[in-house]
Amino acid sequence: MELIEVIRKRRSIRKYKPDPVPDEYIRKIMEAARLAPSGTNLQPWRFVVVKSAEKRRELAQHTLEFVATAPVVVACCIDITAYKYTPQRIKELTDAGAFTGIDMGAFGGDEYMKKRQAMDENALRAYASLNCAISIEHLILRATDLGLGTCWVMMFKQNGVKEVLKLGESIQVVALVPVGYADQDPAPRPRLPMEDLLIQEV
Ligand SMILES: Cc1cc2nc3c(=O)[nH]c(=O)nc-3n(C[C@H](O)[C@H](O)[C@H](O)COP(=O)(O)O)c2cc1C
């Protein structure tokens, strides 16, 4: 599909057929997530692919019921310690030539690192979540391209989901994404008109 067609076709799906999703498709959507861009290539996203019916039932205790009706639920998370690897990520980028011939000015090197280290925990979480959101949308658009339905779900209980999935202290769940074949065909949902979005053209 053309990218714009995928973007137009995507809907939040809240009703799924029980038909299984081929493992090959799961790999493809996870690969799309892996390729997402992130600040200083931090890649703070981590995922749990939940296929087990029992685990999905357990998850349903801590989120909206429809989530567990999809044959697969991807728990999209961040590792809140990922920022510690910033120097390593920057070195990889530098070695790959990402900054060759580019003057990063005040945004490069030590100055940037100092600013990053000065971020408090909330700011670090927000920054990692922002990056994670990009990878989630990659996953969702690739799923749409493969004919699968998905839905962003942020209505869940953090501690409950973490407990069900036995996630460590440094892992924070950002969203649950049910993945399966849609059992509904919703019309496009309303959007604000362009003139409400464009503050100005200068
Ligand atoms: C960050 C984010 C969080 C969302 N959380 C939920 C949610 O918890 N439950 C839900 O049913 N839909 C959730 N949605 C789906 C939105 O309601 C939906 O994207 C919006 O109404 C537009 O509909 P559409 O996705 O079909 O175009 C979420 C979407 C986003 C982007």
The ligand as a Tripos MOL2 file, in Angstrom:
@<TRIPOS>MOLECULE
LIG
   31    33     1     0     0
SMALL
NO_CHARGES

@<TRIPOS>ATOM
      1 C1         -1.7480    8.1190   22.9600 C.3       1 LIG1
      2 C2         -3.0790    7.4760   22.6970 C.ar      1 LIG1
      3 C3         -3.7600    6.8470   23.7270 C.ar      1 LIG1
      4 C4         -4.9840    6.2010   23.4720 C.ar      1 LIG1
      5 N1         -5.5780    5.4890   24.4810 N.ar      1 LIG1
      6 C5         -6.7150    4.8310   24.2180 C.ar      1 LIG1
      7 C6         -7.3090    4.0180   25.2180 C.ar      1 LIG1
      8 O1         -6.8010    3.8970   26.3310 O.2       1 LIG1
      9 N2         -8.4650    3.3690   24.9340 N.ar      1 LIG1
     10 C7         -9.0400    3.4390   23.6980 C.ar      1 LIG1
     11 O2        -10.0720    2.8010   23.4880 O.2       1 LIG1
     12 N3         -8.4830    4.1910   22.7100 N.ar      1 LIG1
     13 C8         -7.3490    4.8800   22.9450 C.ar      1 LIG1
     14 N4         -6.7570    5.6300   21.9470 N.ar      1 LIG1
     15 C9         -7.3860    5.6990   20.6230 C.3       1 LIG1
     16 C10        -8.0250    7.0660   20.3490 C.3       1 LIG1
     17 O3         -9.2490    7.1590   21.0320 O.3       1 LIG1
     18 C11        -8.2040    7.2410   18.8300 C.3       1 LIG1
     19 O4         -6.9390    7.2590   18.2070 O.3       1 LIG1
     20 C12        -8.9300    8.5220   18.4490 C.3       1 LIG1
     21 O5        -10.2320    8.5530   18.9960 O.3       1 LIG1
     22 C13        -9.0730    8.6600   16.9180 C.3       1 LIG1
     23 O6         -9.6620    7.5100   16.3470 O.3       1 LIG1
     24 P1         -8.8890    6.6470   15.2530 P.3       1 LIG1
     25 O7         -7.6330    6.1280   15.8870 O.co2     1 LIG1
     26 O8         -9.8100    5.5150   14.8670 O.co2     1 LIG1
     27 O9         -8.5800    7.5450   14.0850 O.co2     1 LIG1
     28 C14        -5.5570    6.2560   22.1710 C.ar      1 LIG1
     29 C15        -4.8630    6.8890   21.1500 C.ar      1 LIG1
     30 C16        -3.6340    7.4750   21.3920 C.ar      1 LIG1
     31 C17        -2.8650    8.0990   20.2520 C.3       1 LIG1
@<TRIPOS>BOND
     1     1     2 1
     2     2     3 ar
     3     2    30 ar
     4     3     4 ar
     5     4     5 ar
     6     4    28 ar
     7     5     6 ar
     8     6     7 ar
     9     6    13 1
    10     7     8 2
    11     7     9 ar
    12     9    10 ar
    13    10    11 2
    14    10    12 ar
    15    12    13 ar
    16    13    14 ar
    17    14    15 1
    18    14    28 ar
    19    15    16 1
    20    16    17 1
    21    16    18 1
    22    18    19 1
    23    18    20 1
    24    20    21 1
    25    20    22 1
    26    22    23 1
    27    23    24 1
    28    24    25 2
    29    24    26 1
    30    24    27 1
    31    28    29 ar
    32    29    30 ar
    33    30    31 1
@<TRIPOS>SUBSTRUCTURE
     1 LIG1         1 GROUP 0 **** ****
